[in-house]
Amino acid sequence: DHAGPRFTAVLGGVMVLAGSALMALGDRESLPQMATGYFLLGVAGPFVQMPTFQFTELYGAQGKGTAMSQLVTCFELSTGVFELMNVAYFYGSKEICNLRVMFLAFGACGLFVAITSVLFWPDRPHRAPRVGGAGGAPPPAAPLAHLGLRQQLGSGAFWMAASFMCVHIFRQGFVLATLGPQMETFFPGRTAKMLSDSFSVVLPLGFIPMAILTATGGAGAILRRPMFAFFFVTVLSMLYGGLLLVPNVYAYLVLFVVFPLARQLVFSTFFSYCASVFGFGAFGRISGVASTLAGTIQLSMSPFITAVEEGGRAPFPPTMSLSARWRAADVFLGSVPLFLLVAPAYYMSKRCAEGDNEDEFEDCEKYSDAEEPLLGAAGDGDPSDADPEAGRVVHVPRSASHLSINRMARNSSVVSSVGSARDKWEIYASVGSGATGASPASFANAGSWMAARDRRGVDAGSGSRRRGGNAGFRSDSEEE
């Protein structure tokens, strides 16, 4: 949030490089060296992953849900790298596929991330252009982006998203930790081993169902409707929870497919919702607080699993068998997500009652009146946090508030071939339609080519081409 995407990603790339170097060249008998290398590799991931979510804004309302799901699919696919390293280590040539060579190759990935981040990534977090009517400061596209961090963390929107994250992360961790012991309890030894081996193969390939859903446009359609996404993902999560109660081989094979799909949709829904509602000014802190809450609650998982396995203490009486204890635990955790359905179902029903069937973030990133109570509590008590446009609904078409990356590609002769990647990000984050009320002088720090563009006859404040100019592109709003 403070250092920006470039510095954050460079730091992550350097940590991947340093961790891989320690794993490849360090003393394998030294616990501090190996632990440090392992720690650096583990911590580096979010430093690289989190800033990438900001780039989804470049694809507009229609495309950012799909882009978000693609990034989460890549996150899931990344676990396959170590599965390939594992296979290569045991079955490949020891001269080529040894740990030293493989971790040096992985370190090269960190170096690649660091170099490309320095060259192409923006210096500051994405800030959506402000668009509004005359007579007041325009509101941001994300409904709660104008609030301070404390008000954002106190909003109903945050606690709904955080509860969603905490419940699903706990249940996913429980399944990953106990699926093996449960299969050993419910199935004969040979069948349990077959299922365990199948799960170990299917889990790294769990990106495939999500990739198919993304490629067909299903993921984008789901994420464009946040309340429906919360509802759909929770129901899907309850489905794999219910399959745990069916001691049937085919039911468990279906579970193996549904589980990774639900897992990836949880992250896609959470990150997409937070970006759309809170913006990216505090995206790292919002995500960090929610993740910390989820991690803190997960600390109770180990004692809970121990109580199930050992029995004889609350809430399991001494006479209860192991299979009965597993079933009781599965029923309990399978029913917990029910409360997550209440808010999405309520707001969806309100929208239907009002006859509003439009996508919630497709035409404007403004919540309907039915959803305002969920968001409105955030600014109570602090006049400085009040929406300057309170009392007047201002629709903010995404097409009128930014130059999308799709438009940049379409006008490659002017935009894509002139100026650095940083310039393009600055233009995207700063230049909207005429409603921004910005003057050409205000874009002096956006890159030298902006001034040249203005001299060629393009009004930087309005984004429209003057009739006498020879610039080669128009704004989104003009083309609409």
Helices and strands as residue ranges (DSSP letters): H 5-25, H 31-52, G 53-59, H 60-77, H 79-91, H 99-120, H 149-153, H 156-186, H 189-202, H 207-215, H 218-223, H 226-243, H 249-278, H 283-298, H 301-310, H 322-335, G 336-341, H 342-353, H 372-376, G 377-379, G 383-385, H 398-401, H 405-410, H 421-430, G 434-436, G 440-446, H 448-455, H 476-479
